[in-house]
């Protein structure tokens, strides 16, 4: 980034002043909590380690604190997805300061088509960095895996509890559907935790930054089948798996094919077990 753009962004009113100027009151129903500390947003962006000269897609930019940090760390282009029209004026001012490096899409992230978005903005490769609205964060993430073509990494903020579920290991109380779906399709790790005091208004829960990278998937992998399996098994997570597996065929036969015991619980099965289970249910006709 050239010195002139860097100076123009740093000379903008502070995020707290921007919030006051545009009367940007956080809406609880939209899970809005603002980070005012640019030192913190800079730290979050640097965790990505690959922002410079790349295209970044940000979901829910709000008043633009994280957006500023993405630009200050050298992003070539920032595509901002912001549903709330109240923030558009503040984001436009940031776009002007950055010499038109911010491309604002006033749309619902849940309805977003990455293929069309990237075609519209002439982008082949991009990374997602976002402080996701917590009310839809898990749903968004599940929509985005396996990664859309051209998306190479995601650095996302979640409720700490959700982040811990994503990286949970078999046998733990937090191991469940999210752990399995993300564990099979991605490599995910928690990079840092963030205190509630970092936000305005202050939420009741802590947050975590998690980085997610796509794994190479088996060509026979079927996400829809895996989602169905995990939904059925974890709806009755305290029952032995032979009870739930009966919905797919002979549970004893399925357990023998998996080399597991019928009296095991869903949280005791490994990622490999679930991956193989999805394959068996997709491809065996005589279960």
C-alpha positions as CSV (number, residue, x, y, z in Angstrom):
1,X,0.0,0.0,0.0
2,X,1.4,3.4,-0.9
3,X,2.1,6.0,1.8
4,X,-0.7,8.3,0.7
5,X,-3.4,5.7,1.1
6,X,-1.9,4.5,4.4
7,X,-2.0,8.1,5.7
8,X,-5.6,8.7,4.5
9,X,-6.9,5.7,6.3
10,X,-5.1,6.5,9.5
11,X,-6.4,10.1,9.4
12,X,-10.1,9.0,9.3
13,X,-12.1,9.6,12.5
14,X,-11.7,6.8,15.0
15,X,-14.2,3.9,14.9
16,X,-15.9,5.2,18.1
17,X,-16.3,8.7,16.5
18,X,-17.6,7.1,13.3
19,X,-20.2,5.2,15.3
20,X,-21.3,8.4,17.0
21,X,-21.3,10.4,13.8
22,X,-23.6,8.0,12.0
23,X,-25.6,6.9,15.1
24,X,-24.6,3.3,14.5
25,X,-26.3,1.6,17.5
26,X,-25.6,-2.1,17.7
27,X,-28.6,-4.2,17.0
28,X,-28.9,-7.2,19.3
29,X,-31.2,-9.1,16.8
30,X,-28.4,-8.9,14.2
31,X,-25.7,-10.0,16.7
32,X,-23.8,-6.8,16.4
33,X,-20.9,-6.1,18.7
34,X,-18.2,-3.7,17.6
35,X,-14.5,-3.8,18.1
36,X,-13.1,-0.3,18.7
37,X,-9.4,-1.1,19.3
38,X,-7.5,-1.0,16.0
39,X,-4.5,-2.7,17.7
40,X,-6.7,-5.7,18.2
41,X,-8.1,-5.7,14.7
42,X,-4.6,-5.4,13.3
43,X,-3.5,-8.4,15.4
44,X,-6.5,-10.4,14.1
45,X,-5.6,-9.6,10.5
46,X,-1.9,-10.4,10.9
47,X,-2.9,-13.9,12.1
48,X,-3.9,-14.6,8.6
49,X,-0.3,-13.9,7.4
50,X,-1.3,-13.7,3.7
51,X,-3.3,-10.5,3.4
52,X,-0.7,-8.4,1.5
53,X,-1.6,-8.0,-2.2
54,X,-4.5,-10.5,-1.9
55,X,-8.2,-10.1,-2.2
56,X,-10.1,-10.4,1.1
57,X,-13.8,-11.0,1.5
58,X,-15.2,-9.6,4.8
59,X,-18.6,-10.6,6.1
60,X,-20.5,-8.1,8.3
61,X,-18.1,-5.2,8.2
62,X,-20.2,-2.9,10.4
63,X,-18.4,0.5,11.0
64,X,-15.3,-0.8,9.3
65,X,-12.7,-1.5,12.1
66,X,-11.6,-4.8,10.7
67,X,-11.9,-3.5,7.1
68,X,-9.4,-0.7,8.0
69,X,-6.9,-3.2,9.4
70,X,-7.3,-5.4,6.3
71,X,-6.4,-2.4,4.1
72,X,-3.6,-1.2,6.3
73,X,-2.0,-4.7,6.1
74,X,-1.8,-4.4,2.3
75,X,-4.9,-6.0,0.8
76,X,-5.2,-5.4,-2.9
77,X,-9.0,-5.5,-2.8
78,X,-11.6,-5.9,0.0
79,X,-15.0,-7.2,-0.9
80,X,-17.4,-6.3,1.9
81,X,-20.7,-8.1,2.5
82,X,-22.8,-5.9,4.7
83,X,-26.6,-6.4,5.0
84,X,-27.3,-3.4,7.3
85,X,-27.6,-0.2,5.1
86,X,-26.8,2.0,8.1
87,X,-23.1,1.2,7.7
88,X,-22.8,1.9,4.0
89,X,-21.9,5.6,4.3
90,X,-19.0,4.9,6.7
91,X,-17.8,2.1,4.4
92,X,-17.9,4.4,1.4
93,X,-15.7,7.0,3.2
94,X,-13.2,4.2,3.9
95,X,-13.4,3.2,0.2
96,X,-12.5,6.8,-0.8
97,X,-9.6,6.9,1.6
98,X,-8.3,3.6,0.2
99,X,-8.4,4.8,-3.4
100,X,-11.4,2.6,-4.3
101,X,-10.1,-0.7,-2.9
102,X,-13.3,-1.5,-1.0
103,X,-16.2,-3.1,-3.0
104,X,-19.4,-3.0,-1.0
105,X,-22.1,-5.6,-1.4
106,X,-25.3,-4.6,0.4
107,X,-26.7,-8.2,0.7
108,X,-27.4,-11.1,3.0
109,X,-24.4,-13.3,3.5
110,X,-26.7,-16.4,3.8
111,X,-27.9,-15.8,0.2
112,X,-24.4,-15.1,-1.2
113,X,-23.2,-17.0,-4.2
114,X,-19.4,-17.0,-4.1
115,X,-19.0,-18.0,-7.8
116,X,-21.1,-15.1,-9.0
117,X,-19.5,-12.7,-6.4
118,X,-15.9,-13.5,-7.6
119,X,-16.9,-13.4,-11.2
120,X,-18.5,-9.9,-10.7
121,X,-15.3,-8.6,-9.1
122,X,-12.9,-10.4,-11.5
123,X,-11.3,-12.4,-8.7
124,X,-9.8,-15.9,-9.0
125,X,-8.5,-16.4,-5.5
126,X,-9.6,-14.9,-2.2
127,X,-9.5,-15.3,1.5
128,X,-12.3,-14.7,4.0
129,X,-11.6,-12.7,7.2
130,X,-14.6,-11.8,9.3
131,X,-16.1,-11.2,12.7
132,X,-19.2,-13.2,11.9
133,X,-22.6,-12.3,13.3
134,X,-22.9,-15.0,16.0
135,X,-26.5,-15.8,15.3
136,X,-25.7,-17.1,11.9
137,X,-22.0,-17.9,12.1
138,X,-22.4,-21.7,12.3
139,X,-24.9,-21.8,9.4
140,X,-22.6,-19.6,7.3
141,X,-19.6,-21.9,7.9
142,X,-21.5,-25.0,7.1
143,X,-22.7,-23.3,3.8
144,X,-19.0,-22.6,3.0
145,X,-17.6,-26.1,3.3
146,X,-16.2,-27.7,1.3
147,X,-14.7,-24.3,0.3
148,X,-16.2,-22.6,-2.7
149,X,-13.8,-22.6,-5.7
150,X,-11.2,-19.9,-5.4
151,X,-11.4,-19.5,-1.6
152,X,-8.1,-20.6,-0.1
153,X,-8.4,-19.8,3.6
154,X,-10.8,-18.5,6.3
155,X,-9.8,-16.5,9.4
156,X,-13.1,-16.2,11.4
157,X,-14.3,-15.0,14.8
158,X,-16.8,-17.2,16.6
159,X,-18.2,-17.6,20.1
160,X,-15.4,-19.4,22.0
161,X,-17.8,-22.3,22.7
162,X,-18.5,-22.8,19.0
163,X,-14.7,-22.6,18.2
164,X,-14.0,-25.2,20.8
165,X,-16.7,-27.5,19.3
166,X,-15.1,-27.1,15.8
167,X,-11.7,-28.4,17.0
168,X,-13.0,-30.9,19.6
169,X,-11.5,-34.4,19.6
170,X,-13.4,-37.7,19.8
171,X,-14.4,-38.7,23.3
172,X,-14.8,-35.1,24.6
173,X,-18.1,-33.6,25.6
174,X,-17.8,-30.9,22.9
175,X,-17.2,-33.4,20.1
176,X,-20.2,-33.5,17.8
177,X,-21.6,-32.7,14.4
178,X,-19.6,-29.5,13.9
179,X,-16.4,-31.3,15.0
180,X,-16.9,-34.1,12.5
181,X,-18.1,-32.0,9.5
182,X,-15.2,-29.5,9.9
183,X,-12.7,-32.2,11.0
184,X,-13.2,-34.3,7.9
185,X,-13.4,-31.4,5.4
186,X,-10.9,-28.9,6.9
187,X,-7.9,-28.3,9.0
188,X,-9.0,-25.9,11.8
189,X,-7.2,-24.4,14.7
190,X,-7.9,-21.7,17.3
191,X,-5.3,-18.9,17.0
192,X,-6.4,-16.6,19.9
193,X,-9.2,-15.9,22.4
194,X,-10.8,-12.5,22.8
195,X,-12.3,-11.1,26.0
196,X,-15.9,-9.7,26.1
197,X,-14.4,-6.4,27.2
198,X,-12.9,-5.9,23.6
199,X,-16.4,-5.3,22.2
200,X,-19.1,-2.6,22.4
201,X,-21.6,-3.5,23.6
202,X,-19.9,-6.0,25.8
203,X,-21.3,-9.5,25.1
204,X,-21.7,-12.1,27.9
205,X,-19.4,-14.6,26.2
206,X,-15.8,-14.8,25.1
207,X,-14.8,-15.1,21.5
208,X,-12.1,-17.0,19.5
209,X,-10.3,-16.5,16.2
210,X,-10.1,-19.7,14.3
211,X,-8.3,-20.4,11.0
212,X,-9.7,-22.9,8.6
213,X,-8.0,-24.5,5.6
214,X,-9.5,-26.9,3.1
215,X,-8.4,-30.5,3.1
216,X,-8.2,-32.6,0.0
217,X,-11.3,-34.7,0.0
218,X,-11.9,-38.2,-1.3
219,X,-13.7,-38.0,-4.7
220,X,-16.4,-40.2,-3.2
221,X,-17.1,-37.9,-0.3
222,X,-20.7,-36.9,0.1
223,X,-21.4,-34.0,2.5
224,X,-25.2,-34.4,2.4
225,X,-24.9,-38.0,3.6
226,X,-22.4,-37.1,6.3
227,X,-24.7,-34.3,7.6
228,X,-27.7,-36.7,7.7
229,X,-25.6,-39.3,9.6
230,X,-24.3,-36.9,12.2
231,X,-27.8,-35.4,12.7
232,X,-29.4,-38.7,13.4
233,X,-26.6,-40.1,15.6
234,X,-26.1,-36.9,17.7
235,X,-29.8,-36.3,18.1
236,X,-29.4,-39.4,20.4
237,X,-25.8,-39.0,21.4
238,X,-26.3,-40.9,24.7
239,X,-27.7,-44.0,23.0
240,X,-25.6,-46.8,21.6
241,X,-24.9,-46.4,17.9
242,X,-26.7,-49.6,17.0
243,X,-29.9,-47.9,17.8
244,X,-29.5,-45.0,15.5
245,X,-27.7,-46.9,12.7
246,X,-30.8,-49.0,12.2
247,X,-32.2,-46.1,10.2
248,X,-29.6,-46.9,7.5
249,X,-29.8,-50.7,7.4
250,X,-28.6,-53.6,9.6
251,X,-26.7,-51.9,12.4
252,X,-24.6,-55.0,13.2
253,X,-23.5,-55.4,9.6
254,X,-22.6,-51.7,9.4
255,X,-20.6,-51.9,12.6
256,X,-18.7,-55.0,11.3
257,X,-17.8,-53.1,8.1
258,X,-16.6,-50.2,10.2
259,X,-14.8,-52.5,12.7
260,X,-16.5,-50.8,15.6
261,X,-18.6,-52.1,18.5
262,X,-22.4,-51.7,18.4
263,X,-22.5,-50.5,21.9
264,X,-20.2,-47.5,21.2
265,X,-21.6,-43.9,21.6
266,X,-21.5,-41.4,18.7
267,X,-18.8,-39.3,20.4
268,X,-16.5,-42.3,20.5
269,X,-16.3,-42.7,16.7
270,X,-13.3,-41.1,15.0
271,X,-13.3,-38.8,12.0
272,X,-12.1,-41.8,9.9
273,X,-15.0,-43.9,11.2
274,X,-17.5,-41.2,10.2
275,X,-15.9,-40.7,6.8
276,X,-16.0,-44.5,6.1
277,X,-19.6,-44.7,7.5
278,X,-20.7,-42.0,5.0
279,X,-19.0,-44.0,2.2
280,X,-20.7,-47.3,3.3
281,X,-24.1,-45.8,3.5
282,X,-23.7,-44.0,0.1
283,X,-22.4,-47.1,-1.8
284,X,-23.7,-50.3,-0.2
285,X,-27.1,-51.4,-1.3
286,X,-27.6,-54.4,0.9
287,X,-27.4,-52.9,4.4
